[in-house]
Amino acid sequence: MLHLIAVGRLRDGPEAELFARYNARLRPKLAVTEISEARGAPAEVRRREGEALLRALPDAAFVVALDPAGTLPDSTELARLLERWLAAGRPVCFLIGGTEGLDAPAIARADYTLSLGRLTWPHFLARVLLAEQVYRARSIAAGHPYHRG
């Protein structure tokens, strides 16, 4: 099973439409859990959102934290990684933090830290980018011609 646990509520609009388009193609689809955005000082926001993200994880989850300091695999490498993670039989959970990012305990809990690049992305666009890359990875693994590496 694939999970996306993210801070913030994705409202109707272009980002939601793109996310829905890629998620509809996925087998299995990303099960989405949205965590409320916290208020306060940045460190407190990160802490409270991080605790909520960790509480939302299913038991025995394989956790992939999205963080700019993470590993930068190419699409083919991500396909191999994702297939290995899914073959382990544990729920694969992607964590996306809010505007303040993920706190240290959430990153420390991660089994893998994934970067979508060195550029800063709004967390709602990060959802779209992640869904597209997961779809691409699954297509690569299935030998589907979507990816033209």
N, C-alpha and C positions, 0 to 999 in steps of 0.2 A: 504494500500500500504506500502511496505517495501522499505526503502532507505538506501543506504550506501554512506555517504559523507566522503571522505578520502583525505588526503594530499598525493600527489605523484601519479605518473603514473605507473600502474602495467604493466610491459613489458612482452613479451612472455617468457615463461620459466616454471619451475615446479610449482611455486607459482600460476601463472596465470591459469595453467591447473587444479590444485586442486580447486582453487576458482570457476572456470567455471563448474567443475564437480558437486560441491555442489549447486551452484546457479541454475544450470539447473534442479535440482530435486525440488527446492523450488516452492511453489504455495502460494502466489505470489512470483515471483523472487525479489531479491534485485535490485532495480534500482540504478546504480552506477553513482556517480558524483565525478570526480577527480579534486582536487584543486592543482594548481601549487605550487611547493615547493618555499618558499621564501629564500632569501639570506641575510646575515648580522649577527649581534650579536644575540645570542640566544633569548634574551627577545624581540627583534624586530621581529625575525622570528616567534616566538609564537604569537605575537600580530597580525602580518599581516596575517598569516595562519588562526588564530582564527577568524578574521574579515571575511575572505573569506568563511570559513566554515559556519558562521552564516548567511551570505548573501545567501548562497545556500539552506538554509532551506525553505521548502514549508510553506505556511501559516498554522497556527494552528498545526504545527508539534508536536508530542510527541518525545522529544529528549532523546536519550540514548548515553551518552558520555562514551567512553572506556578510563579508567584511572586506573592505578595500585592501587590507593587509594579507588576505588569504592567498591561496594558490591560484594561479592563472592557467588552467588547462585549456587546450584548444578543444574544439567540438568533438573530435575523434577520441581524445583522451577522456573527456567527460562522459562520452558514451560507454567506454570501457569501465570507468569507475561506477557509473550508475548501474550497469548490468551486474557488476560484482556486488554492489550494495543491495540490490534487489534480490539477488540469488542467496544472500545470507538469511533471508526470511524474516528480517526485522523491518518494522515500519521505517521508511526513510522520510525524515522530517527536515524541511528547509526552514530556517529562521531568518526573518527579515525584521530588523529593528526599525524604530521610528526616526524622527529627525535628529535625535541625539546619538543614533547608532546603538549597537549592542554593548551591554556592560561586560566586564571581565568574566564574571561567573558564567554567563551564557556562552561566551567564546570558549572558555575553559571546558565546558560540558560537551562542546562539539567534537565529534569524531573526525570531522574534516571541515576546514575553513575555506570557503570558495569566494574568489573575487570575480566580479563581472568586469573588471578593468580598473585602471587607475583614475578614471574620471569619476566625479561625484554624480550619482543618479538620484532623482527623487524616489522615495521608497515605493511609490505607486508604479513608476516606470520599471523599477527593479523587478516587480512582480511579473510584468509583461516580458521583460528580458529573460527572466528565469523560466517562465512557462514555454517560451519559444525555444530556449536551449534544451530544456528537458524533452520537448517534442522532437527537436533535431536529434538529440542523443538516442531517443527511442527509435527514430527513423533510421539512423545509422546502424544500430544494432539489428534492425529487421531487414536491412539491405534495401530499404525504400529509397527511391531516387531524389527525395526532398533535398538532401545534402549533396552539394557538389563541391567537395573539398579541394 
